[in-house]
Amino acid sequence: MIGFSVMGHAGCGEYGEDLVCAGVSAIVQTAILGISDVLHLKADISINEGDTVCILNREVSESDLQNAEIVFKTMNAGLESIASAYPKTLKFRSKEV
């Protein structure tokens, strides 16, 4: 995996009170911090209302890519857990490109 995108809103509560959205946001933002502040990897990061994208720089080393994979897999595990608890609210899709 060289990155991820998260789109849309959960719609599980009023704006600012949606616990599903808050959980997803916390997991995604923590993954971004792991990539940028802990691993110090260069990535194109875009955070907008309801849409977040994080794509690693293509010149990342194999070692850094392996470390980033751990962050991404941890994020995926958290999102899958929320998706299984709220299947009508959150659609989770993982694809390899």
C-alpha atoms as one frame of an Amber mdcrd trajectory, in Angstrom:
protein
   0.000   0.000   0.000   1.346   3.409  -0.875  -1.495   5.422   0.566  -5.173
   5.730   1.333  -8.211   7.912   0.896 -11.248   8.327   3.113 -14.360   9.951
   1.693 -17.736  11.084   2.929 -19.532  11.342   6.223 -20.929   8.565   8.395
 -24.276  10.306   8.907 -24.764   8.541  12.233 -25.512  11.676  14.225 -25.651
  15.442  14.175 -22.619  17.313  12.890 -20.016  17.338  15.660 -21.780  14.547
  17.566 -21.329  11.618  15.144 -19.370   8.993  17.089 -18.700   6.841  14.012
 -17.260   9.827  12.158 -15.208  10.793  15.203 -13.802   7.267  15.483 -12.883
   7.101  11.800 -11.351  10.579  11.933  -9.256   9.708  14.984  -7.924   6.510
  13.388  -7.147   8.205  10.061  -5.497  11.231  11.643  -3.416   8.983  13.892
  -2.236   7.029  10.836  -1.220  10.293   9.162   0.706  11.307  12.291   2.404
   7.912  12.279   3.521   8.415   8.682   4.565  12.064   8.973   5.634  12.642
  12.583   6.795   9.215  13.792   8.289   7.676  10.634   9.140  11.087   9.115
   8.091   9.948   5.633   7.300  12.351   2.849   3.697  12.067   1.738   1.124
  14.110  -0.116  -1.526  14.715   2.524  -4.832  16.452   1.916  -7.415  16.896
   4.657 -10.686  18.534   3.678 -14.230  18.416   5.011 -15.215  14.764   4.641
 -12.248  13.758   2.469  -8.717  12.774   3.469  -5.917  11.497   1.246  -2.409
  10.347   2.179  -0.093   9.106  -0.581   3.533   8.214   0.129   6.315   9.704
  -1.943   7.277   7.123  -4.576  10.961   7.402  -3.641  10.453   5.827  -0.224
  12.946   3.101   0.708  11.908  -0.536   1.065  12.513  -0.347   4.824  10.370
   2.792   5.168   7.677   1.207   3.015   7.574  -1.807   5.348   7.196   0.502
   8.357   4.448   2.460   6.598   2.659  -0.829   5.859   2.454  -1.478   9.607
   0.788   1.909  10.109  -1.611   1.309   7.202  -2.505  -2.208   8.364  -3.159
  -0.926  11.880  -5.420   1.797  10.448  -7.223  -0.830   8.355  -7.789  -3.014
  11.420  -9.356  -0.101  13.288 -11.577   0.875  10.356 -12.672  -2.729   9.779
 -13.620  -2.958  13.448 -15.803   0.149  13.201 -17.295  -1.057   9.900 -18.270
  -4.395  11.451 -19.914  -2.629  14.399 -21.752  -0.131  12.154 -22.278  -1.954
   8.838 -25.129   0.308   7.670 -23.153   3.449   8.402 -19.607   2.749   7.280
 -18.520   1.129   4.053 -14.913  -0.040   4.191 -13.080  -1.089   1.068  -9.448
  -1.988   0.699  -7.844  -2.422  -2.682  -4.345  -2.969  -3.908  -3.117  -1.056
  -6.900
